[in-house]
Amino acid sequence: MGPAELAALPQLPRLGRCRCGQTARRSHLEYLGRGQSVAIHLCPGCGQAYRAAPPAREDRAQKRSRKPLPDGGHPENPVLDPDLAARIRELTRSD
């Protein structure tokens, strides 16, 4: 479905009821671009298609959260025991 066809679809009525009296059901999502999509609803009785209102866009910068880095450098690696770590350092040391 192209942008012109999508814009031509009527907006989903408030209670989701079609003109024929049946409740329109969600069919699929149409991608609008820039990370947005809109839900398409179809009436099972008459086949009329409706578009739902696009959801309010959240600011992605606020949505993303980062954990603070640990103080004191790199965390210890619990996978390597100290003896093995010392042997690896010795083998990879360039003199």
C-alpha positions in Angstrom: 0.0 0.0 0.0 1.5 3.3 -1.0 1.4 6.6 0.9 -1.4 8.0 -1.3 -3.6 4.9 -0.7 -2.8 5.0 3.0 -3.8 8.7 3.3 -7.1 7.9 1.5 -8.2 5.4 4.1 -10.6 6.7 6.6 -9.5 7.0 10.3 -10.7 4.2 12.6 -14.0 5.3 14.3 -13.8 5.9 18.1 -15.3 2.6 19.2 -13.9 0.7 16.3 -17.3 0.2 14.8 -17.7 0.2 11.0 -20.7 1.8 9.3 -22.2 -1.7 8.9 -22.2 -2.1 12.7 -19.5 -4.7 13.1 -16.2 -4.1 14.9 -13.2 -3.6 12.7 -10.3 -5.9 13.6 -6.6 -5.2 13.4 -5.1 -6.6 10.2 -1.5 -5.5 9.9 1.0 -2.7 10.2 2.0 -0.3 7.4 5.4 1.3 7.6 5.4 5.1 7.3 9.1 5.7 7.4 11.5 7.1 10.0 10.7 4.3 12.4 6.9 4.9 12.4 4.1 2.6 11.4 0.3 2.7 11.5 -2.1 -0.2 12.2 -4.6 -1.1 9.5 -8.0 -2.4 10.6 -10.5 -4.4 8.5 -14.2 -4.9 8.9 -15.1 -8.6 8.7 -18.6 -7.7 7.4 -18.1 -5.3 4.5 -14.3 -5.4 4.1 -13.8 -1.6 4.7 -10.2 -0.8 5.7 -9.4 1.8 8.3 -6.2 3.3 9.5 -5.5 3.9 13.2 -4.1 7.1 14.5 -0.3 6.8 14.5 1.1 6.5 18.0 2.8 9.5 19.6 6.5 9.4 18.8 8.7 9.0 21.8 12.1 10.7 21.9 14.6 7.9 21.5 17.3 9.8 23.4 15.1 9.7 26.5 14.1 6.1 26.0 17.7 4.8 25.9 19.5 4.6 29.3 23.0 3.7 29.9 24.5 2.1 33.0 27.4 3.9 34.6 30.8 2.4 34.1 32.4 0.7 37.1 34.9 2.7 39.1 38.5 1.5 39.3 39.2 0.3 35.8 38.3 -2.9 34.1 36.3 -5.4 36.1 38.0 -8.7 36.9 37.4 -11.6 34.5 36.0 -14.5 36.6 36.5 -16.9 33.7 40.3 -16.9 33.9 42.1 -17.9 37.0 45.1 -15.8 38.0 47.7 -18.4 37.0 46.3 -18.7 33.5 46.0 -15.0 33.1 49.7 -14.6 34.2 50.8 -17.2 31.6 48.8 -15.5 28.8 50.3 -12.1 29.7 53.7 -13.7 29.6 53.2 -15.3 26.2 51.7 -12.2 24.6 54.2 -9.7 26.1 56.3 -8.1 23.4 59.9 -7.4 24.4 
